[in-house]
């Protein structure tokens, strides 16, 4: 029996006063690699933000690791990488190491102090993501790809069971994007990390994700890529050419 | 009569001034780093104006001058929370919220000062600072508040750093952002009340902003920024206080001018020297 990490029932959520999601039902199980795709303004990012409690839920219920989201306090089990920082400051005076250490705060009780294990976890993720040589660099001095890698390290430093990535490759060139997807796939396949990845890149993500969720205010499709590409309903919804565009590289 | 540099330590008022100035300058520098990076620099100005109102109320009711600072604390604390709530709940831009609370403070101050009988010498000492006249009781208050603020910053350091970097990321780590924001503005309020005696209400925001901005020019890390800001602040306060003594200048204004000089020097050094560690690193993902 697969373990349910995320449960969403009849979710309705608003973002900046507009209702962007209605009647969403979704379950994510341990080991899933779920790609959330959909057009601009379809509510993909709002779904993620609602999941993390970053936008208020109007109706419906969300559970995380079996607990109601409102009382969930094991945030170290979830790693989150946003599309871009809300108030990104290129001159922020923090080093790579300081940013990655921020991830270790999740799940710590007051007063939050550095534990001995923290240094070992930090060292491991810096080495694994190959950012140890730039640990003393300021975050604003790095390329877009390096910054994403640092924020991924921040999200991963607690070894979360669930990794949530919101359009993480938007600012990356195609080669770097492929590299990033490969990295996330290794986390999923080799380390058993459950992944929810929001992307516009529906043509590429099929090669990496095991499950596709097409969202447009509500859930349009939820299943494997194979099922999506064979589905006559989806051919009807997108048109055969549209379906082909999404499936061609899969 | 020539007075040597060490002779000034024979004067009790100079020792008290230097001690209080160092503590207050250091506090302003620490909080200034958080406030500047959160684009809340002007909260110092806003709260200073509220402090002006509170001081006017205290003087109107003839509160003992030694306790004027303490009497101002509750009002300034409440006002700091008011600024925060106006921004969060009333869908108001932060600078507009600061402007409203600030205007209220100034308006109350001017009205009460006028009702009390025109310009008041005591009120002017708060407007422009009078660190050389700091009493032992005021120094004790400064030391206690310094201890409280420093302890709270130490306890909440990681959370304060997290919300300063990005509120949404902090929230996704389970940090109660609203609570930490409240802690930050309450600390700022306490510090502003303390700094009032050092440089005066008119110049408080400079103590919060200048050392932080100076440190940001050269620091290579968040902790380093805080340490450098404290060093710049303390050096400016000590140099400014001593210079004002020898040159017979107003202490508050001299401290701020020294701060600005340090900033200008730092900017010049930064232009002349390439930033250490800014060498290119192979651009791997």
Interface residues (C-beta under 8 A of the other chain):
Chain A: X52 X53 X54 X73 X75 X78 X80 X82 X85 X86 X87 X88 X89 X91 X92 X93 X94 X95 X98 X99 X102 X103 X105 X106 X107 X108 X110 X111 X112 X130 X133 X134 X136 X137 X138 X141 X143 X145 X146 X148 X149 X154 X172 X176 X179 X180 X183
Chain B: X37 X39 X155 X156 X158 X159 X161 X162 X165 X166 X167 X168 X169 X170 X171 X172 X173 X174 X175 X215 X216 X219 X220 X221 X222 X223 X224 X225 X277 X278 X281 X283 X284 X285
